[in-house]
Amino acid sequence: MRSFWPVHAGEAVWDESAHTHWIVVDGCRCGFVRAFDLDDGTPLFDLRLASDCRGRGIGTAALGWLVGYLFGLLPGINRIEGTTRDDNRAMREVFRANGFAKEAHYREDWPGDDGTLHDTIGYALLRRDWMTGTTTPVRWAT
């Protein structure tokens, strides 16, 4: 059973601009999802899973839950954004599985622990795409 529990003050940020939730599977915390910039019109998020919880569909479920949570909580927002490193294939698939479209590619932008510079890939989901189950293509040539 998967559930998402709010993380309250003293454990992580929880205010009008950021909400953090534990990702709990079978009674064990296996990660968290933090939505931030909630007060500026286009929220961003950070999703982290413990290594032993990866590859089980938990990230896909967590992002799907977060999208519904944010669009329900904030009826005035039109989009949700997130980024990942180009070498994080699993997270890139989590974005695609939830209808997010690739909108940006920042070359040599994200330093790794070993000093290697990785590309950052930016994704976003529009409210109308979420509501209709479609993905509006990006107009790259305009």
BAFI-3210 file (N, C-alpha, C; in Angstrom, 3 decimals, decimal comma, padded with zeros to 6 digits):
// residues 142
n [1|2|3|4|5|6|7|8|9|10|11|12|13|14|15|16|17|18|19|20|21|22|23|24|25|26|27|28|29|30|31|32|33|34|35|36|37|38|39|40|41|42|43|44|45|46|47|48|49|50|51|52|53|54|55|56|57|58|59|60|61|62|63|64|65|66|67|68|69|70|71|72|73|74|75|76|77|78|79|80|81|82|83|84|85|86|87|88|89|90|91|92|93|94|95|96|97|98|99|100|101|102|103|104|105|106|107|108|109|110|111|112|113|114|115|116|117|118|119|120|121|122|123|124|125|126|127|128|129|130|131|132|133|134|135|136|137|138|139|140|141|142]
n.u [000,836|000,573|001,163|000,887|002,215|001,956|004,825|005,725|006,427|009,667|010,499|010,632|010,196|007,088|004,912|003,173|004,502|005,819|005,394|005,972|006,000|006,095|006,865|005,339|005,527|004,021|004,061|006,628|008,895|009,998|010,887|010,588|008,508|008,713|007,076|007,528|007,766|005,078|003,608|004,080|002,871|003,803|004,504|007,334|009,080|010,657|011,654|012,500|013,807|014,649|017,375|016,733|014,062|013,614|012,699|010,273|007,925|007,122|008,002|006,672|004,000|004,068|004,623|002,357|000,403|001,223|000,809|-002,042|-002,640|-001,458|-002,750|-005,338|-005,122|-004,264|-006,069|-005,648|-003,256|-001,470|000,478|003,004|006,341|009,508|012,864|015,608|018,663|020,379|021,317|019,676|017,740|015,553|014,018|013,400|011,676|009,627|008,636|007,639|005,741|003,802|002,753|004,257|005,999|009,082|010,768|013,074|016,645|019,520|022,793|025,658|025,167|024,596|026,374|028,015|028,793|031,418|032,466|031,908|030,138|026,786|024,071|021,045|017,662|014,578|011,158|007,589|004,134|001,039|-002,056|-004,370|-003,510|-003,170|-005,820|-007,041|-005,564|-003,632|-000,649|000,574|002,462|005,743|006,534|009,179|010,380|009,552]
n.v [-001,179|002,186|005,434|008,948|011,165|014,184|016,113|017,726|020,883|021,136|018,751|019,164|021,677|023,302|025,354|028,223|028,404|026,014|022,495|019,410|015,898|012,661|009,621|006,680|003,229|000,209|000,761|001,726|004,433|005,516|007,565|011,015|013,727|016,973|019,929|023,142|026,779|027,386|029,636|031,256|030,789|028,842|025,875|023,952|020,813|018,338|015,058|012,265|009,025|006,240|004,067|001,303|001,331|001,949|001,420|000,135|001,324|003,254|005,930|006,856|006,602|008,361|010,856|011,081|011,249|013,666|015,552|015,537|016,391|018,998|020,360|020,229|021,563|024,088|025,819|027,881|027,513|026,804|025,074|022,615|022,178|020,459|019,160|017,071|015,156|014,416|011,811|010,381|008,195|006,747|008,655|010,366|008,761|008,536|011,158|011,216|009,133|010,319|012,248|014,558|016,959|017,295|020,283|021,760|021,850|021,965|022,424|020,866|021,579|020,579|019,720|016,680|014,377|013,644|015,761|015,852|017,466|017,384|017,340|019,171|018,367|019,774|019,507|019,836|019,930|020,686|021,946|021,478|019,347|017,372|017,111|016,155|013,972|014,104|015,137|018,164|019,051|020,549|023,590|023,796|025,193|027,831]
n.w [000,000|-000,871|000,356|001,114|003,218|005,006|005,800|008,648|010,339|011,715|010,731|007,986|005,422|005,518|004,440|003,069|000,645|000,141|000,226|001,739|001,463|002,861|001,216|001,614|001,769|002,318|005,076|005,484|005,254|002,177|000,690|-000,384|-001,515|-002,562|-003,074|-004,326|-004,558|-004,587|-004,395|-006,568|-009,001|-010,833|-009,852|-008,747|-008,271|-006,164|-006,140|-004,360|-003,909|-001,853|-002,582|-002,542|-003,084|-005,662|-009,137|-008,924|-009,641|-007,891|-007,976|-010,281|-009,441|-007,246|-008,448|-010,057|-008,036|-006,842|-008,891|-009,158|-006,562|-006,516|-008,683|-007,699|-005,227|-005,975|-007,863|-009,680|-011,057|-014,093|-014,931|-014,060|-013,153|-013,553|-013,127|-014,210|-014,258|-017,329|-017,435|-015,769|-016,470|-015,491|-014,031|-016,098|-017,543|-015,663|-015,711|-018,417|-018,293|-016,774|-018,396|-018,813|-020,786|-022,489|-022,220|-022,046|-022,369|-020,815|-021,284|-019,845|-017,087|-014,516|-011,824|-011,044|-008,339|-008,744|-010,071|-012,758|-015,346|-015,985|-018,332|-017,848|-017,885|-018,605|-017,738|-018,195|-017,237|-018,528|-017,280|-018,883|-020,464|-018,537|-017,702|-020,020|-020,746|-022,692|-024,505|-025,199|-027,966|-028,003|-029,550|-031,176|-033,284|-033,373]
ca.u [000,000|001,331|000,480|001,671|001,943|002,623|005,952|005,395|007,510|010,635|011,013|010,918|009,440|005,653|004,306|002,390|005,294|006,390|004,806|006,766|005,269|006,794|006,323|005,320|005,113|003,913|004,414|008,017|009,249|010,984|011,297|009,751|008,265|008,605|006,627|007,904|007,312|003,630|002,993|004,475|002,112|004,306|005,248|008,391|009,097|011,816|011,202|013,653|013,507|015,770|017,819|016,046|012,660|013,576|012,388|009,045|006,767|006,782|008,207|005,577|002,799|004,245|004,455|000,935|-000,304|001,583|000,134|-003,434|-002,634|-001,174|-003,813|-006,492|-004,822|-004,018|-006,863|-005,210|-002,016|-001,622|001,540|003,921|007,645|010,534|014,086|016,426|019,886|020,188|021,654|018,679|016,742|014,351|013,196|012,883|010,518|008,570|008,025|006,859|004,598|002,804|002,300|005,116|006,714|010,412|010,719|014,372|017,864|020,600|024,035|026,704|024,570|024,368|027,605|027,923|029,672|032,809|032,845|031,402|028,980|025,723|023,011|019,792|016,496|013,401|009,861|006,423|002,811|-000,022|-003,312|-005,288|-003,006|-003,491|-007,258|-007,465|-004,725|-002,843|000,584|000,716|003,863|006,465|006,815|010,606|010,838|008,970]
ca.v [000,000|003,435|006,597|010,174|011,813|015,487|016,308|018,979|021,710|020,397|017,691|019,767|022,906|023,208|026,671|028,556|028,314|024,679|021,360|018,191|014,699|011,381|008,533|005,533|001,989|-000,880|001,256|002,200|005,618|005,176|008,770|012,191|014,625|018,344|020,922|024,470|027,912|027,250|030,953|032,108|030,487|027,644|025,094|023,004|019,753|017,474|013,716|011,436|007,682|005,428|003,197|000,014|001,534|002,322|000,366|-000,558|002,135|004,168|007,295|007,179|006,798|009,561|012,048|011,146|011,767|015,066|016,350|015,697|017,198|020,402|020,954|020,372|022,557|025,399|025,842|028,932|027,226|026,229|024,114|022,130|021,958|019,712|018,893|015,932|015,032|013,650|010,398|009,760|007,645|006,345|009,834|010,868|007,916|008,926|012,359|010,853|008,312|011,209|013,213|015,737|017,149|017,892|021,668|022,438|021,035|022,859|021,673|020,922|022,474|019,941|019,037|015,413|014,242|013,504|016,965|015,800|018,313|016,688|018,178|019,205|018,285|020,369|018,980|020,512|019,378|021,689|021,495|020,931|018,032|016,479|016,889|015,429|012,799|014,317|015,918|019,174|019,102|021,814|024,187|024,114|026,018|029,180]
ca.w [000,000|-000,948|000,906|001,099|004,501|005,140|006,707|009,324|010,862|012,506|009,872|006,684|005,173|005,240|004,550|001,874|-000,583|-000,040|000,940|001,632|001,856|002,861|000,405|002,515|001,114|003,296|006,401|005,557|004,466|001,151|-000,012|-000,171|-002,638|-002,063|-004,049|-003,855|-005,377|-004,698|-004,382|-007,697|-010,216|-011,515|-008,864|-009,079|-007,265|-005,970|-005,801|-003,981|-003,423|-001,387|-003,672|-002,522|-003,478|-007,074|-010,096|-008,519|-010,004|-006,804|-008,457|-011,198|-008,613|-006,416|-009,275|-010,410|-006,870|-006,653|-009,925|-008,735|-005,345|-006,813|-009,491|-006,816|-004,202|-006,587|-009,091|-010,596|-011,779|-015,422|-015,230|-013,029|-013,784|-012,847|-013,884|-013,822|-015,055|-018,557|-017,235|-014,902|-017,403|-014,757|-013,749|-017,378|-017,861|-014,728|-016,301|-019,610|-017,889|-016,186|-019,387|-018,896|-022,053|-022,390|-022,679|-021,958|-022,297|-020,399|-021,451|-018,813|-016,098|-013,215|-011,416|-010,330|-007,171|-009,204|-010,805|-014,129|-015,608|-016,708|-018,869|-017,112|-018,763|-017,979|-018,163|-017,629|-017,522|-018,563|-016,677|-019,888|-020,863|-017,428|-017,700|-021,220|-020,979|-023,901|-024,319|-026,241|-028,398|-027,907|-030,869|-031,108|-034,404|-033,375]
c.u [000,884|000,500|001,444|001,270|002,656|003,777|005,745|006,641|008,396|011,233|011,401|010,030|007,975|005,075|003,581|003,185|005,880|005,663|005,678|005,938|006,204|006,106|006,471|004,782|005,153|004,410|005,823|008,209|010,290|011,400|010,417|009,544|008,007|008,193|006,959|007,570|005,805|002,933|003,392|003,814|002,563|005,132|006,294|008,360|010,429|011,274|012,426|013,165|014,776|016,112|017,079|014,561|012,521|013,234|011,118|007,782|006,368|006,938|007,093|004,298|002,899|004,058|003,004|000,104|-000,040|000,876|-001,323|-003,562|-002,454|-002,264|-005,097|-006,317|-004,779|-004,779|-006,438|-003,942|-002,318|-000,617|002,341|005,215|008,556|011,740|014,744|017,694|019,622|020,483|020,679|017,511|015,444|013,447|012,638|011,661|009,350|007,863|007,115|005,612|003,468|002,399|003,124|005,823|008,083|010,340|012,082|015,498|019,020|021,905|025,019|026,314|024,569|025,629|027,323|028,899|031,145|033,295|032,401|030,193|027,995|024,750|021,789|018,656|015,296|012,120|008,756|005,160|001,812|-001,294|-004,220|-004,826|-003,322|-004,974|-007,714|-006,659|-003,903|-001,538|000,692|002,179|004,458|006,739|008,250|011,028|010,273|009,877]
c.v [001,247|004,557|007,768|010,986|013,147|015,422|017,668|019,692|020,899|019,252|018,244|020,996|022,583|024,577|026,970|028,433|026,928|023,645|020,145|017,024|013,501|010,461|007,282|004,327|000,878|-000,456|001,786|003,447|005,222|006,396|009,941|012,909|016,001|019,238|022,294|025,520|027,835|028,601|031,821|031,736|029,264|026,834|024,179|021,909|019,033|016,140|012,859|010,099|007,019|004,420|001,860|000,117|001,864|001,121|-000,407|000,237|003,158|005,621|007,745|007,451|008,078|010,828|012,189|011,695|013,266|015,973|016,589|016,574|018,680|021,053|021,103|021,471|023,975|025,523|026,905|028,625|026,540|025,120|023,761|021,789|021,117|019,493|017,619|015,947|014,156|012,168|009,680|009,279|007,266|007,548|010,425|010,060|008,222|010,186|011,981|010,051|009,146|012,343|014,477|015,772|017,760|019,291|022,350|021,418|022,001|022,067|021,951|021,853|021,904|019,196|017,745|015,389|014,174|014,714|016,980|016,704|017,555|017,713|018,078|019,209|018,822|019,842|019,818|019,784|020,520|021,105|020,852|019,557|016,998|016,123|016,033|014,165|012,892|015,020|016,875|019,232|020,507|022,310|024,685|025,144|027,431|030,182]
c.w [000,000|-000,351|000,939|002,319|004,569|006,140|007,340|009,851|011,794|011,722|008,505|006,524|004,872|005,494|003,256|000,576|-000,832|000,808|000,692|002,155|001,840|001,866|001,262|001,753|002,157|004,677|006,547|004,693|003,430|000,343|000,373|-001,487|-002,037|-003,212|-003,485|-004,910|-005,609|-004,806|-005,567|-009,021|-010,988|-010,531|-009,508|-008,028|-007,267|-005,489|-005,545|-003,453|-002,923|-002,483|-003,694|-002,879|-004,960|-007,948|-009,789|-008,870|-008,963|-007,248|-009,383|-010,418|-007,797|-007,245|-009,720|-009,267|-006,703|-007,655|-009,534|-007,503|-005,675|-007,651|-008,674|-005,787|-004,759|-007,909|-010,100|-011,378|-013,104|-015,693|-013,987|-013,742|-012,902|-013,736|-013,374|-014,669|-016,270|-018,382|-016,303|-015,771|-016,690|-014,486|-015,025|-017,804|-016,929|-015,240|-017,466|-019,240|-017,288|-017,122|-019,504|-020,251|-021,764|-022,999|-022,689|-021,885|-022,026|-020,401|-020,332|-017,659|-014,682|-012,800|-010,650|-009,167|-007,555|-009,995|-012,251|-014,262|-016,495|-017,276|-017,955|-018,124|-017,993|-018,596|-017,540|-018,060|-017,464|-017,954|-017,721|-020,378|-019,792|-017,455|-018,876|-021,485|-022,246|-023,532|-025,491|-026,664|-028,266|-029,321|-030,870|-032,161|-034,399|-032,724]
res [m|r|s|f|w|p|v|h|a|g|e|a|v|w|d|e|s|a|h|t|h|w|i|v|v|d|g|c|r|c|g|f|v|r|a|f|d|l|d|d|g|t|p|l|f|d|l|r|l|a|s|d|c|r|g|r|g|i|g|t|a|a|l|g|w|l|v|g|y|l|f|g|l|l|p|g|i|n|r|i|e|g|t|t|r|d|d|n|r|a|m|r|e|v|f|r|a|n|g|f|a|k|e|a|h|y|r|e|d|w|p|g|d|d|g|t|l|h|d|t|i|g|y|a|l|l|r|r|d|w|m|t|g|t|t|t|p|v|r|w|a|t]
***
